[in-house]
């Protein structure tokens, strides 16, 4: 989680300081990869402690 948070922060800082449009696009993509990692990590952290039977996922499967 720390690496993805650093990726978002670093990408945002570099995007703000980018001069050419290609650098802005590249740093925004880098920031987006970090944000995607944060979203996946958050869902994993929320869902990991709950067993499927308790969450109702076993009934849907």
ChimeraX attribute file (.defattr): number of C-alpha atoms within 10 A of each C-alpha:
attribute: neighborCount
match mode: 1-to-1
recipient: residues
	/A:1	13
	/A:2	8
	/A:3	11
	/A:4	19
	/A:5	15
	/A:6	13
	/A:7	21
	/A:8	24
	/A:9	15
	/A:10	16
	/A:11	23
	/A:12	19
	/A:13	14
	/A:14	18
	/A:15	20
	/A:16	12
	/A:17	12
	/A:18	16
	/A:19	10
	/A:20	8
	/A:21	10
	/A:22	10
	/A:23	14
	/A:24	18
	/A:25	13
	/A:26	15
	/A:27	23
	/A:28	20
	/A:29	16
	/A:30	18
	/A:31	24
	/A:32	17
	/A:33	15
	/A:34	22
	/A:35	18
	/A:36	13
	/A:37	17
	/A:38	19
	/A:39	13
	/A:40	12
	/A:41	14
	/A:42	13
	/A:43	10
	/A:44	11
	/A:45	11
	/A:46	9
	/A:47	12
	/A:48	10
	/A:49	8
	/A:50	11
	/A:51	11
	/A:52	14
	/A:53	9
	/A:54	9
	/A:55	10
	/A:56	11
	/A:57	10
	/A:58	10
	/A:59	9
	/A:60	6
	/A:61	6
